Amino acid sequence: MASKYLQKFPIPGDFPDMLHDFAREVLRDQPEDIYEYGAAYFKAMEEVSRPPLQPAAPRLNTHSLTHPFVGR
């Protein structure tokens, strides 16, 4: 029986799939330390889901502007 005082929290749309994938990998690998395994699993997922870093804009090299061979 649900309580009328039970607070409902919003669940991100991809959370059920992510949890299902994690549970599947745990069942496949049968890790001895599930906490360590979970930390490594989600760290790897975070690294995969991050957009790649954009290289910094090239810096203006003021030395090359005064070099005699620039533009040749």
PyMOL Python script that loads the backbone (N, CA, C, O; Angstrom):
from pymol import cmd

cmd.read_pdbstr("""\
ATOM      1  N   MET A   1       0.848  -1.176   0.000  1.00  0.00           N
ATOM      2  CA  MET A   1       0.000   0.000   0.000  1.00  0.00           C
ATOM      3  C   MET A   1       0.895   1.242   0.000  1.00  0.00           C
ATOM      4  O   MET A   1       1.775   1.386   0.849  1.00  0.00           O
ATOM      5  N   ALA A   2       0.664   2.115  -0.941  1.00  0.00           N
ATOM      6  CA  ALA A   2       1.456   3.332  -1.058  1.00  0.00           C
ATOM      7  C   ALA A   2       0.997   4.358  -0.039  1.00  0.00           C
ATOM      8  O   ALA A   2      -0.197   4.512   0.217  1.00  0.00           O
ATOM      9  N   SER A   3       1.947   5.043   0.525  1.00  0.00           N
ATOM     10  CA  SER A   3       1.646   6.082   1.492  1.00  0.00           C
ATOM     11  C   SER A   3       1.338   7.379   0.762  1.00  0.00           C
ATOM     12  O   SER A   3       1.950   7.687  -0.260  1.00  0.00           O
ATOM     13  N   LYS A   4       0.387   8.133   1.294  1.00  0.00           N
ATOM     14  CA  LYS A   4       0.097   9.426   0.673  1.00  0.00           C
ATOM     15  C   LYS A   4       1.209  10.429   0.941  1.00  0.00           C
ATOM     16  O   LYS A   4       1.240  11.503   0.340  1.00  0.00           O
ATOM     17  N   TYR A   5       2.130  10.077   1.851  1.00  0.00           N
ATOM     18  CA  TYR A   5       3.242  10.958   2.170  1.00  0.00           C
ATOM     19  C   TYR A   5       4.503  10.609   1.388  1.00  0.00           C
ATOM     20  O   TYR A   5       5.518  11.291   1.526  1.00  0.00           O
ATOM     21  N   LEU A   6       4.457   9.582   0.587  1.00  0.00           N
ATOM     22  CA  LEU A   6       5.607   9.164  -0.184  1.00  0.00           C
ATOM     23  C   LEU A   6       5.933  10.214  -1.239  1.00  0.00           C
ATOM     24  O   LEU A   6       5.092  10.557  -2.070  1.00  0.00           O
ATOM     25  N   GLN A   7       7.145  10.711  -1.197  1.00  0.00           N
ATOM     26  CA  GLN A   7       7.563  11.723  -2.157  1.00  0.00           C
ATOM     27  C   GLN A   7       8.070  11.029  -3.418  1.00  0.00           C
ATOM     28  O   GLN A   7       8.861  10.089  -3.336  1.00  0.00           O
ATOM     29  N   LYS A   8       7.626  11.481  -4.565  1.00  0.00           N
ATOM     30  CA  LYS A   8       8.078  10.920  -5.825  1.00  0.00           C
ATOM     31  C   LYS A   8       9.191  11.796  -6.384  1.00  0.00           C
ATOM     32  O   LYS A   8       9.082  13.021  -6.431  1.00  0.00           O
ATOM     33  N   PHE A   9      10.254  11.140  -6.801  1.00  0.00           N
ATOM     34  CA  PHE A   9      11.391  11.834  -7.368  1.00  0.00           C
ATOM     35  C   PHE A   9      11.403  11.596  -8.866  1.00  0.00           C
ATOM     36  O   PHE A   9      11.100  10.492  -9.320  1.00  0.00           O
ATOM     37  N   PRO A  10      11.748  12.615  -9.637  1.00  0.00           N
ATOM     38  CA  PRO A  10      11.827  12.417 -11.088  1.00  0.00           C
ATOM     39  C   PRO A  10      12.990  11.483 -11.433  1.00  0.00           C
ATOM     40  O   PRO A  10      14.078  11.590 -10.866  1.00  0.00           O
ATOM     41  N   ILE A  11      12.745  10.583 -12.357  1.00  0.00           N
ATOM     42  CA  ILE A  11      13.768   9.637 -12.801  1.00  0.00           C
ATOM     43  C   ILE A  11      14.160   9.998 -14.222  1.00  0.00           C
ATOM     44  O   ILE A  11      13.298  10.093 -15.096  1.00  0.00           O
ATOM     45  N   PRO A  12      15.464  10.204 -14.467  1.00  0.00           N
ATOM     46  CA  PRO A  12      15.892  10.513 -15.837  1.00  0.00           C
ATOM     47  C   PRO A  12      15.470   9.403 -16.803  1.00  0.00           C
ATOM     48  O   PRO A  12      15.440   8.230 -16.430  1.00  0.00           O
ATOM     49  N   GLY A  13      15.153   9.768 -18.011  1.00  0.00           N
ATOM     50  CA  GLY A  13      14.634   8.824 -18.991  1.00  0.00           C
ATOM     51  C   GLY A  13      15.549   7.652 -19.293  1.00  0.00           C
ATOM     52  O   GLY A  13      15.069   6.548 -19.551  1.00  0.00           O
ATOM     53  N   ASP A  14      16.878   7.873 -19.267  1.00  0.00           N
ATOM     54  CA  ASP A  14      17.795   6.789 -19.598  1.00  0.00           C
ATOM     55  C   ASP A  14      18.229   5.968 -18.383  1.00  0.00           C
ATOM     56  O   ASP A  14      19.008   5.026 -18.525  1.00  0.00           O
ATOM     57  N   PHE A  15      17.736   6.311 -17.193  1.00  0.00           N
ATOM     58  CA  PHE A  15      18.144   5.605 -15.983  1.00  0.00           C
ATOM     59  C   PHE A  15      17.761   4.122 -15.988  1.00  0.00           C
ATOM     60  O   PHE A  15      18.610   3.292 -15.662  1.00  0.00           O
ATOM     61  N   PRO A  16      16.535   3.752 -16.337  1.00  0.00           N
ATOM     62  CA  PRO A  16      16.197   2.318 -16.336  1.00  0.00           C
ATOM     63  C   PRO A  16      17.101   1.490 -17.266  1.00  0.00           C
ATOM     64  O   PRO A  16      17.511   0.388 -16.902  1.00  0.00           O
ATOM     65  N   ASP A  17      17.407   2.005 -18.442  1.00  0.00           N
ATOM     66  CA  ASP A  17      18.286   1.280 -19.359  1.00  0.00           C
ATOM     67  C   ASP A  17      19.702   1.178 -18.805  1.00  0.00           C
ATOM     68  O   ASP A  17      20.345   0.135 -18.922  1.00  0.00           O
ATOM     69  N   MET A  18      20.186   2.259 -18.203  1.00  0.00           N
ATOM     70  CA  MET A  18      21.527   2.266 -17.629  1.00  0.00           C
ATOM     71  C   MET A  18      21.617   1.260 -16.479  1.00  0.00           C
ATOM     72  O   MET A  18      22.602   0.531 -16.367  1.00  0.00           O
ATOM     73  N   LEU A  19      20.602   1.220 -15.637  1.00  0.00           N
ATOM     74  CA  LEU A  19      20.585   0.282 -14.520  1.00  0.00           C
ATOM     75  C   LEU A  19      20.501  -1.157 -15.023  1.00  0.00           C
ATOM     76  O   LEU A  19      21.149  -2.047 -14.472  1.00  0.00           O
ATOM     77  N   HIS A  20      19.711  -1.384 -16.057  1.00  0.00           N
ATOM     78  CA  HIS A  20      19.591  -2.712 -16.655  1.00  0.00           C
ATOM     79  C   HIS A  20      20.936  -3.170 -17.223  1.00  0.00           C
ATOM     80  O   HIS A  20      21.332  -4.318 -17.025  1.00  0.00           O
ATOM     81  N   ASP A  21      21.639  -2.280 -17.926  1.00  0.00           N
ATOM     82  CA  ASP A  21      22.936  -2.615 -18.503  1.00  0.00           C
ATOM     83  C   ASP A  21      23.955  -2.944 -17.414  1.00  0.00           C
ATOM     84  O   ASP A  21      24.741  -3.881 -17.557  1.00  0.00           O
ATOM     85  N   PHE A  22      23.940  -2.172 -16.327  1.00  0.00           N
ATOM     86  CA  PHE A  22      24.856  -2.425 -15.219  1.00  0.00           C
ATOM     87  C   PHE A  22      24.562  -3.780 -14.582  1.00  0.00           C
ATOM     88  O   PHE A  22      25.480  -4.553 -14.308  1.00  0.00           O
ATOM     89  N   ALA A  23      23.292  -4.066 -14.348  1.00  0.00           N
ATOM     90  CA  ALA A  23      22.918  -5.347 -13.739  1.00  0.00           C
ATOM     91  C   ALA A  23      23.331  -6.520 -14.632  1.00  0.00           C
ATOM     92  O   ALA A  23      23.794  -7.545 -14.131  1.00  0.00           O
ATOM     93  N   ARG A  24      23.168  -6.376 -15.934  1.00  0.00           N
ATOM     94  CA  ARG A  24      23.564  -7.421 -16.867  1.00  0.00           C
ATOM     95  C   ARG A  24      25.065  -7.688 -16.772  1.00  0.00           C
ATOM     96  O   ARG A  24      25.487  -8.843 -16.740  1.00  0.00           O
ATOM     97  N   GLU A  25      25.878  -6.618 -16.728  1.00  0.00           N
ATOM     98  CA  GLU A  25      27.326  -6.779 -16.656  1.00  0.00           C
ATOM     99  C   GLU A  25      27.757  -7.395 -15.325  1.00  0.00           C
ATOM    100  O   GLU A  25      28.699  -8.186 -15.281  1.00  0.00           O
ATOM    101  N   VAL A  26      27.078  -7.037 -14.256  1.00  0.00           N
ATOM    102  CA  VAL A  26      27.387  -7.637 -12.952  1.00  0.00           C
ATOM    103  C   VAL A  26      27.090  -9.131 -12.993  1.00  0.00           C
ATOM    104  O   VAL A  26      27.881  -9.931 -12.493  1.00  0.00           O
ATOM    105  N   LEU A  27      25.973  -9.513 -13.575  1.00  0.00           N
ATOM    106  CA  LEU A  27      25.628 -10.935 -13.661  1.00  0.00           C
ATOM    107  C   LEU A  27      26.598 -11.695 -14.563  1.00  0.00           C
ATOM    108  O   LEU A  27      26.915 -12.855 -14.298  1.00  0.00           O
ATOM    109  N   ARG A  28      27.063 -11.052 -15.617  1.00  0.00           N
ATOM    110  CA  ARG A  28      28.032 -11.701 -16.509  1.00  0.00           C
ATOM    111  C   ARG A  28      29.380 -11.890 -15.826  1.00  0.00           C
ATOM    112  O   ARG A  28      29.958 -12.977 -15.869  1.00  0.00           O
ATOM    113  N   ASP A  29      29.881 -10.825 -15.191  1.00  0.00           N
ATOM    114  CA  ASP A  29      31.241 -10.839 -14.650  1.00  0.00           C
ATOM    115  C   ASP A  29      31.346 -11.422 -13.248  1.00  0.00           C
ATOM    116  O   ASP A  29      32.417 -11.887 -12.856  1.00  0.00           O
ATOM    117  N   GLN A  30      30.269 -11.407 -12.494  1.00  0.00           N
ATOM    118  CA  GLN A  30      30.268 -11.916 -11.115  1.00  0.00           C
ATOM    119  C   GLN A  30      31.454 -11.363 -10.309  1.00  0.00           C
ATOM    120  O   GLN A  30      32.276 -12.135  -9.815  1.00  0.00           O
ATOM    121  N   PRO A  31      31.547 -10.030 -10.175  1.00  0.00           N
ATOM    122  CA  PRO A  31      32.706  -9.454  -9.474  1.00  0.00           C
ATOM    123  C   PRO A  31      32.680  -9.790  -7.981  1.00  0.00           C
ATOM    124  O   PRO A  31      31.617  -9.918  -7.374  1.00  0.00           O
ATOM    125  N   GLU A  32      33.881  -9.929  -7.405  1.00  0.00           N
ATOM    126  CA  GLU A  32      33.972 -10.192  -5.964  1.00  0.00           C
ATOM    127  C   GLU A  32      33.585  -8.957  -5.154  1.00  0.00           C
ATOM    128  O   GLU A  32      32.930  -9.069  -4.118  1.00  0.00           O
ATOM    129  N   ASP A  33      33.990  -7.788  -5.627  1.00  0.00           N
ATOM    130  CA  ASP A  33      33.671  -6.532  -4.930  1.00  0.00           C
ATOM    131  C   ASP A  33      32.762  -5.711  -5.834  1.00  0.00           C
ATOM    132  O   ASP A  33      33.233  -5.008  -6.728  1.00  0.00           O
ATOM    133  N   ILE A  34      31.478  -5.803  -5.600  1.00  0.00           N
ATOM    134  CA  ILE A  34      30.509  -5.134  -6.478  1.00  0.00           C
ATOM    135  C   ILE A  34      30.620  -3.610  -6.383  1.00  0.00           C
ATOM    136  O   ILE A  34      30.327  -2.910  -7.353  1.00  0.00           O
ATOM    137  N   TYR A  35      31.036  -3.095  -5.238  1.00  0.00           N
ATOM    138  CA  TYR A  35      31.171  -1.645  -5.089  1.00  0.00           C
ATOM    139  C   TYR A  35      32.319  -1.117  -5.943  1.00  0.00           C
ATOM    140  O   TYR A  35      32.183  -0.104  -6.628  1.00  0.00           O
ATOM    141  N   GLU A  36      33.437  -1.807  -5.894  1.00  0.00           N
ATOM    142  CA  GLU A  36      34.587  -1.415  -6.712  1.00  0.00           C
ATOM    143  C   GLU A  36      34.252  -1.571  -8.199  1.00  0.00           C
ATOM    144  O   GLU A  36      34.589  -0.714  -9.015  1.00  0.00           O
ATOM    145  N   TYR A  37      33.595  -2.661  -8.529  1.00  0.00           N
ATOM    146  CA  TYR A  37      33.190  -2.916  -9.908  1.00  0.00           C
ATOM    147  C   TYR A  37      32.242  -1.816 -10.395  1.00  0.00           C
ATOM    148  O   TYR A  37      32.396  -1.298 -11.501  1.00  0.00           O
ATOM    149  N   GLY A  38      31.269  -1.470  -9.562  1.00  0.00           N
ATOM    150  CA  GLY A  38      30.312  -0.426  -9.925  1.00  0.00           C
ATOM    151  C   GLY A  38      30.986   0.921 -10.133  1.00  0.00           C
ATOM    152  O   GLY A  38      30.660   1.649 -11.070  1.00  0.00           O
ATOM    153  N   ALA A  39      31.931   1.248  -9.251  1.00  0.00           N
ATOM    154  CA  ALA A  39      32.649   2.520  -9.391  1.00  0.00           C
ATOM    155  C   ALA A  39      33.425   2.548 -10.704  1.00  0.00           C
ATOM    156  O   ALA A  39      33.410   3.552 -11.415  1.00  0.00           O
ATOM    157  N   ALA A  40      34.102   1.445 -11.026  1.00  0.00           N
ATOM    158  CA  ALA A  40      34.878   1.387 -12.265  1.00  0.00           C
ATOM    159  C   ALA A  40      33.952   1.410 -13.484  1.00  0.00           C
ATOM    160  O   ALA A  40      34.258   2.053 -14.488  1.00  0.00           O
ATOM    161  N   TYR A  41      32.830   0.711 -13.392  1.00  0.00           N
ATOM    162  CA  TYR A  41      31.882   0.641 -14.504  1.00  0.00           C
ATOM    163  C   TYR A  41      31.334   2.035 -14.832  1.00  0.00           C
ATOM    164  O   TYR A  41      31.347   2.463 -15.986  1.00  0.00           O
ATOM    165  N   PHE A  42      30.855   2.731 -13.802  1.00  0.00           N
ATOM    166  CA  PHE A  42      30.248   4.042 -14.050  1.00  0.00           C
ATOM    167  C   PHE A  42      31.295   5.101 -14.391  1.00  0.00           C
ATOM    168  O   PHE A  42      30.988   6.059 -15.102  1.00  0.00           O
ATOM    169  N   LYS A  43      32.513   4.950 -13.902  1.00  0.00           N
ATOM    170  CA  LYS A  43      33.587   5.857 -14.299  1.00  0.00           C
ATOM    171  C   LYS A  43      33.870   5.690 -15.790  1.00  0.00           C
ATOM    172  O   LYS A  43      34.037   6.674 -16.511  1.00  0.00           O
ATOM    173  N   ALA A  44      33.923   4.443 -16.245  1.00  0.00           N
ATOM    174  CA  ALA A  44      34.143   4.181 -17.668  1.00  0.00           C
ATOM    175  C   ALA A  44      32.984   4.714 -18.502  1.00  0.00           C
ATOM    176  O   ALA A  44      33.198   5.263 -19.583  1.00  0.00           O
ATOM    177  N   MET A  45      31.765   4.557 -18.010  1.00  0.00           N
ATOM    178  CA  MET A  45      30.599   5.076 -18.734  1.00  0.00           C
ATOM    179  C   MET A  45      30.646   6.596 -18.828  1.00  0.00           C
ATOM    180  O   MET A  45      30.283   7.175 -19.852  1.00  0.00           O
ATOM    181  N   GLU A  46      31.092   7.232 -17.758  1.00  0.00           N
ATOM    182  CA  GLU A  46      31.198   8.692 -17.755  1.00  0.00           C
ATOM    183  C   GLU A  46      32.221   9.155 -18.784  1.00  0.00           C
ATOM    184  O   GLU A  46      31.986  10.129 -19.499  1.00  0.00           O
ATOM    185  N   GLU A  47      33.347   8.469 -18.862  1.00  0.00           N
ATOM    186  CA  GLU A  47      34.392   8.855 -19.809  1.00  0.00           C
ATOM    187  C   GLU A  47      33.945   8.663 -21.249  1.00  0.00           C
ATOM    188  O   GLU A  47      34.312   9.444 -22.127  1.00  0.00           O
ATOM    189  N   VAL A  48      33.158   7.632 -21.491  1.00  0.00           N
ATOM    190  CA  VAL A  48      32.666   7.368 -22.846  1.00  0.00           C
ATOM    191  C   VAL A  48      31.616   8.393 -23.251  1.00  0.00           C
ATOM    192  O   VAL A  48      31.542   8.779 -24.418  1.00  0.00           O
ATOM    193  N   SER A  49      30.806   8.835 -22.298  1.00  0.00           N
ATOM    194  CA  SER A  49      29.698   9.730 -22.633  1.00  0.00           C
ATOM    195  C   SER A  49      30.097  11.198 -22.716  1.00  0.00           C
ATOM    196  O   SER A  49      29.323  12.018 -23.210  1.00  0.00           O
ATOM    197  N   ARG A  50      31.294  11.543 -22.239  1.00  0.00           N
ATOM    198  CA  ARG A  50      31.743  12.935 -22.318  1.00  0.00           C
ATOM    199  C   ARG A  50      32.100  13.289 -23.748  1.00  0.00           C
ATOM    200  O   ARG A  50      32.688  12.476 -24.462  1.00  0.00           O
ATOM    201  N   PRO A  51      31.751  14.495 -24.171  1.00  0.00           N
ATOM    202  CA  PRO A  51      32.200  14.915 -25.502  1.00  0.00           C
ATOM    203  C   PRO A  51      33.709  15.112 -25.472  1.00  0.00           C
ATOM    204  O   PRO A  51      34.261  15.514 -24.447  1.00  0.00           O
ATOM    205  N   PRO A  52      34.371  14.838 -26.570  1.00  0.00           N
ATOM    206  CA  PRO A  52      35.832  15.016 -26.578  1.00  0.00           C
ATOM    207  C   PRO A  52      36.195  16.478 -26.357  1.00  0.00           C
ATOM    208  O   PRO A  52      35.470  17.385 -26.764  1.00  0.00           O
ATOM    209  N   LEU A  53      37.318  16.682 -25.712  1.00  0.00           N
ATOM    210  CA  LEU A  53      37.779  18.046 -25.468  1.00  0.00           C
ATOM    211  C   LEU A  53      38.157  18.707 -26.780  1.00  0.00           C
ATOM    212  O   LEU A  53      38.789  18.101 -27.646  1.00  0.00           O
ATOM    213  N   GLN A  54      37.761  19.943 -26.903  1.00  0.00           N
ATOM    214  CA  GLN A  54      38.118  20.704 -28.097  1.00  0.00           C
ATOM    215  C   GLN A  54      39.492  21.309 -27.861  1.00  0.00           C
ATOM    216  O   GLN A  54      39.767  21.816 -26.773  1.00  0.00           O
ATOM    217  N   PRO A  55      40.358  21.263 -28.867  1.00  0.00           N
ATOM    218  CA  PRO A  55      41.668  21.883 -28.684  1.00  0.00           C
ATOM    219  C   PRO A  55      41.515  23.390 -28.492  1.00  0.00           C
ATOM    220  O   PRO A  55      40.608  24.019 -29.037  1.00  0.00           O
ATOM    221  N   ALA A  56      42.407  23.933 -27.719  1.00  0.00           N
ATOM    222  CA  ALA A  56      42.375  25.371 -27.483  1.00  0.00           C
ATOM    223  C   ALA A  56      42.648  26.110 -28.789  1.00  0.00           C
ATOM    224  O   ALA A  56      43.330  25.598 -29.676  1.00  0.00           O
ATOM    225  N   ALA A  57      42.115  27.299 -28.891  1.00  0.00           N
ATOM    226  CA  ALA A  57      42.356  28.120 -30.079  1.00  0.00           C
ATOM    227  C   ALA A  57      43.857  28.406 -30.161  1.00  0.00           C
ATOM    228  O   ALA A  57      44.504  28.631 -29.138  1.00  0.00           O
ATOM    229  N   PRO A  58      44.400  28.397 -31.352  1.00  0.00           N
ATOM    230  CA  PRO A  58      45.838  28.664 -31.474  1.00  0.00           C
ATOM    231  C   PRO A  58      46.185  30.042 -30.929  1.00  0.00           C
ATOM    232  O   PRO A  58      45.458  31.014 -31.133  1.00  0.00           O
ATOM    233  N   ARG A  59      47.294  30.097 -30.244  1.00  0.00           N
ATOM    234  CA  ARG A  59      47.737  31.365 -29.675  1.00  0.00           C
ATOM    235  C   ARG A  59      48.518  32.129 -30.734  1.00  0.00           C
ATOM    236  O   ARG A  59      49.212  31.545 -31.566  1.00  0.00           O
ATOM    237  N   LEU A  60      48.389  33.404 -30.680  1.00  0.00           N
ATOM    238  CA  LEU A  60      49.126  34.263 -31.596  1.00  0.00           C
ATOM    239  C   LEU A  60      50.580  34.303 -31.157  1.00  0.00           C
ATOM    240  O   LEU A  60      50.891  34.713 -30.039  1.00  0.00           O
ATOM    241  N   ASN A  61      51.449  33.882 -32.028  1.00  0.00           N
ATOM    242  CA  ASN A  61      52.872  33.875 -31.727  1.00  0.00           C
ATOM    243  C   ASN A  61      53.464  35.196 -32.210  1.00  0.00           C
ATOM    244  O   ASN A  61      53.725  35.371 -33.400  1.00  0.00           O
ATOM    245  N   THR A  62      53.668  36.105 -31.295  1.00  0.00           N
ATOM    246  CA  THR A  62      54.162  37.427 -31.674  1.00  0.00           C
ATOM    247  C   THR A  62      55.605  37.378 -32.149  1.00  0.00           C
ATOM    248  O   THR A  62      56.053  38.257 -32.886  1.00  0.00           O
ATOM    249  N   HIS A  63      56.324  36.360 -31.730  1.00  0.00           N
ATOM    250  CA  HIS A  63      57.719  36.232 -32.185  1.00  0.00           C
ATOM    251  C   HIS A  63      57.762  35.995 -33.701  1.00  0.00           C
ATOM    252  O   HIS A  63      58.624  36.533 -34.395  1.00  0.00           O
ATOM    253  N   SER A  64      56.840  35.200 -34.197  1.00  0.00           N
ATOM    254  CA  SER A  64      56.864  34.890 -35.627  1.00  0.00           C
ATOM    255  C   SER A  64      56.477  36.095 -36.479  1.00  0.00           C
ATOM    256  O   SER A  64      56.804  36.136 -37.665  1.00  0.00           O
ATOM    257  N   LEU A  65      55.792  37.069 -35.903  1.00  0.00           N
ATOM    258  CA  LEU A  65      55.410  38.248 -36.666  1.00  0.00           C
ATOM    259  C   LEU A  65      56.595  39.139 -36.981  1.00  0.00           C
ATOM    260  O   LEU A  65      56.589  39.870 -37.971  1.00  0.00           O
ATOM    261  N   THR A  66      57.609  39.074 -36.135  1.00  0.00           N
ATOM    262  CA  THR A  66      58.771  39.927 -36.354  1.00  0.00           C
ATOM    263  C   THR A  66      59.943  39.149 -36.938  1.00  0.00           C
ATOM    264  O   THR A  66      61.007  39.717 -37.184  1.00  0.00           O
ATOM    265  N   HIS A  67      59.754  37.863 -37.160  1.00  0.00           N
ATOM    266  CA  HIS A  67      60.836  37.036 -37.707  1.00  0.00           C
ATOM    267  C   HIS A  67      61.018  37.349 -39.191  1.00  0.00           C
ATOM    268  O   HIS A  67      60.027  37.493 -39.906  1.00  0.00           O
ATOM    269  N   PRO A  68      62.244  37.457 -39.667  1.00  0.00           N
ATOM    270  CA  PRO A  68      62.471  37.853 -41.067  1.00  0.00           C
ATOM    271  C   PRO A  68      61.990  36.841 -42.098  1.00  0.00           C
ATOM    272  O   PRO A  68      61.806  37.210 -43.258  1.00  0.00           O
ATOM    273  N   PHE A  69      61.780  35.591 -41.729  1.00  0.00           N
ATOM    274  CA  PHE A  69      61.388  34.589 -42.703  1.00  0.00           C
ATOM    275  C   PHE A  69      59.889  34.337 -42.752  1.00  0.00           C
ATOM    276  O   PHE A  69      59.442  33.448 -43.476  1.00  0.00           O
ATOM    277  N   VAL A  70      59.114  35.089 -42.008  1.00  0.00           N
ATOM    278  CA  VAL A  70      57.666  34.921 -41.992  1.00  0.00           C
ATOM    279  C   VAL A  70      57.106  35.402 -43.313  1.00  0.00           C
ATOM    280  O   VAL A  70      57.459  36.481 -43.789  1.00  0.00           O
ATOM    281  N   GLY A  71      56.236  34.605 -43.905  1.00  0.00           N
ATOM    282  CA  GLY A  71      55.587  34.994 -45.126  1.00  0.00           C
ATOM    283  C   GLY A  71      56.335  34.616 -46.384  1.00  0.00           C
ATOM    284  O   GLY A  71      55.887  34.947 -47.482  1.00  0.00           O
ATOM    285  N   ARG A  72      57.445  33.945 -46.264  1.00  0.00           N
ATOM    286  CA  ARG A  72      58.202  33.536 -47.464  1.00  0.00           C
ATOM    287  C   ARG A  72      57.859  32.142 -47.853  1.00  0.00           C
ATOM    288  O   ARG A  72      58.394  31.625 -48.834  1.00  0.00           O
TER     289      ARG A  72
END
""", "prot")
cmd.dss("prot")
cmd.show_as("cartoon", "prot")
cmd.util.cbc("prot")
cmd.orient("prot")
